[in-house]
Amino acid sequence: MKKKDICIAICYGNVKRGTREELMDFFFRGMLASEGSEHERYSNIYYGLYDGYSHVTDEGEYTNKKI
């Protein structure tokens, strides 16, 4: 069994941990259900995870890019 990468997302100061797929699903649903600044926060996290980063924030700060 392949080990899944655990990612960390920080949104509104709360830390959420999970696999990339779990977090992308969660924040994608958040994007669809929100608008304005909340939508932007969820989008920042979703696209950071999509780009391959493992530590993302709602302010658009990304680290530890996986290649």
N, C-alpha and C positions, 0 to 999 in steps of 0.2 A: 504494500500500500504506500502510495506517495504521500509524503508529509506536506500538508497545506501550509502556505505562508500565513502567518497571523499578522494582521495589520491593525493600526491604531488610528482612530479618527477622533479629533477633538472638536466638539460643536457646542457653542454656548458655555464653554468651560468644562463640559462633561466629557469624560473619556469613554469611548466605546471601542471594544476589542472584538475581533472576529476574523474570519477568513475574508479574503478580498471579495469573493462572490457574495457572502452574506452582507457585508457592509455596502457594496455597490447596490444590491437589491434594496436594502433599507433606505439609502439616501436617494435612490432613483424614485422610489415611491414618495419620499418626502418632497422631491422636486415637483412631482405631478400634483401633489395636494397643497402646494403653497404658492405664494406670489410675493413680489417685492423683495425686501431684504432677506426674508427667510428663504425664499427660493434661491437667491444668490448664495447664501451660506451652504445650502445643500448641494448646489451645483459645484461650488469650489471643491468640496470634499469628493463628490462623485467623479469629477474629471481628474482630480489628482490620483485617485485610485485607478481610474481608467488608463492613465498615462504610466502606471506601473510603480508609483510611489507607495511605500509601506507606512509612512507616518504623514498624515495630512491634517490640516486644520480648516475651519470655516473661514479663516482670513486669507486663504490661498497660499499658506506656507507648506512646502512639500520637502521631504528628505528621504534618504535611503532608496533611491531609485534602483529597481531591479532590472537587470539587462537580460 
